[in-house]
Amino acid sequence: MTSRLLILSGLAAATVLAGCDRIDAAYAAFNDPPKAVEPVDATPVTPPAPTPATGPVQPLKPTGRGLPVKALPEPMLQISASVTEVVPLALQGERTVKLFGTAGGDPAMNGLYTYIAFFRSPADGWWVFQLGDFLSFTVLNEVPGQVDVEVEESVLDPGTGTIGSRKRRIIIAFPVDQGPDAPPNVRFMPAA
């Protein structure tokens, strides 16, 4: 038993000491970097012409054996898989804001539950507000504190039972400088 411990301790010490050379070399290279190479005058190279498309891309051919993959049972992944569209809003200052849609409801009559979400913190998650249930949404314009959205939605004619569609526009307004501790004062307004 003692000889095994001595052998293992010797191996551990040798491993630690072997790493010291690398650490010393890295430290020396960091403190004494190589001299920069003098710039060279170079003539610009014209990029090659793009290769014309030759039709559809052929399927890939395997180069090895495949590995079996199992479906993951976590409930949160089921919820995540229902997200079908995400539009990050980049002009909202320090605040992280996004529009997103989840598949649900009747696909013949709308079916895209649409939301706007404001990030609070990793511990607290998001403030989420439902915009509506639509066929689709498109961001038309974004400025700090406002997003203009066009939605397409199904409408049912009660007299004939026919399902049609219409487009309408919505202004989503909210304060930009409000901190993450209180929910933002979000307003949805019809627009022309």
Secondary structure, DSSP 8 states (H G I E B T S, - for coil): -HHHHHHHHHHHHHHHHHHHHHHHHHHHHHHS----------------------SS------SS----------HHHHHHHTEEEEEEE--STTS-EEEEEEE-S-TTS--EEEEEEEEEETTTEEEEEEEEEESEEEEEEEETTEEEEEEEEEEE-TTT--EEEEEEEEEEE--SS--TTS----EEEEE-
